[in-house]
C-alpha cells in the first residue's frame, strides 16, 4: 500500500519509516514534488492533523496521512502543547524551545509531562485518527545528541535517560509517535 506522509520534517519521516512494515510504501512531500509549508492554524493536535491531511489530499487526491505532536507539561497546564514547535517563537528553534521550558520549570518539583501524537489518515475520502501517548518527566538539563525537538530533556516513564540519549530502536520502544503508528499499521493491515 502506498501513502503520502504529509510532512516536511525529516526527523518524523525517519521515525515513521523505522516502524513501518515493508508492505507499506511511504512517499514524502518532497518525493511527491510538493514543496509547501502546510498550515497548522488550530488549537488542537487533532484539528491540525486533520487540516494537514485534508490539505494534501485536496492537492493530490491520493491516500495520505499526517500527524501533529505536542509536549504537555503538567505544571505548565499542558503547555507547550499544540504550540510545541513554536513555543519560543515563530522561527521554530529546538534550542530556544528547550531553554524556555527549562526556565519555566526552574525550581519546580513537578516535572511530569507527556508527549501526545495524533495521526490523521484519509482513505477513500474517510478520516481516521490514531493517538499515541508517552508519559515521562522533564530533565533538569539537556542530555544527549540524538533525536529532535524536546528529546534532550524528555525522559520516558520506565527509562533512565532522555530520548536524545537513545538509539532510534530504543526510542521506538517508548515513543508516542511509534504507538500511534502501530495503531495505524494495525488498522491498515485489517483493511
N, C-alpha and C positions, 0 to 999 in steps of 0.2 A: 504494500500500500504506500502511495506517495502522498505526502502532506507538505504544505509550506509552513514553516515556522516564522511567524510574523514578529521578528526582532532584528535589530542591528547589533545586539550585544554579543560579541564573540565569546565571552565567558559563559553566557547562558547557553549558547549553541553547543559549546564543548561539553557542558554538563548534561544537557539533554541527550546528545548523541551518545554519551558514555553509558546511559542506562537503557537505550532503545535497542530492542532486539533487531537482528539483521533483516527480518521480513518487512521492516518499515524503512522507507527512504524519506529522509528529511531534506527539503530544499530550503535554503536560507533566502532571505530577501535579496541579498547580493547575487546569489546564483540564479534567482528568478529575474534579475535585471531591474529590481525595484530599489531605487536609491532615494528614499524619503524618510523623514522623521515622523513617525506615527504619533498622532496626538494622544495625550493622556489627560483629558480635561476633567475627569470626575473625582468624586470624594471617596470612592470605594475601589478596592482592588478588583472586585467583580465587574463593576461598570467599566473600568479602564481595560480589563482583559477583553471584555465583550466588544468594546469600541475598536480596539486594535484588530481583533479578528474580523469584525464586520467591515472595517476599512479596507483590509487586504482582500477579503472575499469579493467585495464590490468591484475591486480593481481587476482581479484576475479570474473570478468565477471558478476557483479551484478550492477543494477541501483544504482547510488550514486551521492552525491553532496559534494562540498567543498565551502569554502569561503575564501576570503582574505580581510582584512580590513586595512585601513590606516588613520592616523590623518593628515590632511592637514592644515597647518597654513599659513595664507595669508602673513604675514610679513616675514616668513621664506621661501617664494617662493614655498610653497607646501610641505616643509619638516615637519616632517619626512617621510610622505607619505608611499610608498611601503616598506620602511626600518623601519617602526614604531616599530616593535618588537625588533629590534636590533640597535636602534638609538644610544645608548651609548656603544655598543659593542656586540660581538657575544654571550655573555653569557645570553642574554635576561633578563635583570633586570628592572622590572617596576619602581622601586625606582630611579635607575640611569637614566632611560629614562626621567622620570618626572623632575629630577634635571637638566638635560641638557636642556630641553625645557624652564624651568623657568629661567635658567641662560641666555639663548639666548634672552629671551623676557624681561629681566630686563630693566626697564625704557622705554619700548616700549608702545606707546599709542594704536596701532592697535593690538588687541588681537583676531581678528576674525579667526575662524577655522571651519573646518567641519570634521566629521567622514564619511568615504565612505566605504561601503561594497559591494563587488561583489560576488554573489553566482554563481557557475557554476554547472549545473545539466547535467548528461548524462543518457538518457533513450533510450534504443534500439539503442545504438551507435550514437545518435544525441546529440549535445551540445546545451544547452540553458543557457542564462545569465540573472541575475536579480540584479538590483542595488538599494541600499538604501543609502540615504544621510541625515545626521543630522547636521544642521548648529548650531553654537554657538560661545562661546568665551572661552579663556583660563583664568582661575582664576589666581590671583597673588600669591596664595599659595595653599597648599594641604588642602582639606576639605573632610571628610567622610572616612568610612572604608569599604563600600560595593564595589562590582564590581571588576574590574581588569584593568590592563593596565593604560591608561591615565584618567580613570574615576574620580580620585580625583581632577583633575584640569580642567575638561571639564564641562561647564555649557551650556546645550542646549538652543537654542532660545525659549523663552516663559516660561522658568523656572527661579527660583531664587536660585537654589542650584545645586551642581555638581551631576553627575551620581552616584558618590560614597556615596552621602547622600540620595539616593533614594532606595526604595524597587525595586525588580525586576519588579513588576507590574507597578510602576511609570515609571521606565526606559523604559519599552516597549512602553509607550505612545509616546516617542520621538525617540527611538533607530533606528539607521541606519540598524542594523542587523535585527531588527523586521520588518522594512519597506521592506527590501529585502526578508525576509522570507514570508511576507504576499503576495508578488508578486509570489513567488514560489508556495505557497499553492493554490492561485487562479489558476495558470497555471495547477497544478496537479489535482485540482478539476474538471477542464474542459476537462481533457483528455478523 
